[in-house]
Amino acid sequence: MNLGLFGFEPPIAESGGRQFQIAMQEAGYFLPIITAVFLVAGASIILNRFGALGSLLLAPVSANILLFHAVLGGGQVTLAIVFSVINLYCIWYYRNAYKPLFKPRT
């Protein structure tokens, strides 16, 4: 089954996350969209073009990865924590770009 844009197949979880992971694979659209978000957001951060937007696009993805590994993934959470910390750093780095989002409209 072709799961991502490049046919990458993530390993099936051995714990309670197996059913969730199989459901995402069988949906057919979920993993290619996540792969596209990774590529676009990662490229925007690396190329320093729309990096603030790329960091925001990765925030829900990194939160879901962290929660999956913490709750369903059988404790394999180290890389998820590293990815989340890097994403939080990127969000902090671009914090000035987000300030207009928190100003009330007048």
Secondary structure, DSSP 8 states (H G I E B T S, - for coil): ---STT-------SSTHHHHHHHHHHHSSHHHHHHHHHHHHHHHHHTTSSHHHHHHHHHHHHHHHHHIIIIISTT--HHHHHHHHHHHHHHHHTHHHHGGGGS---
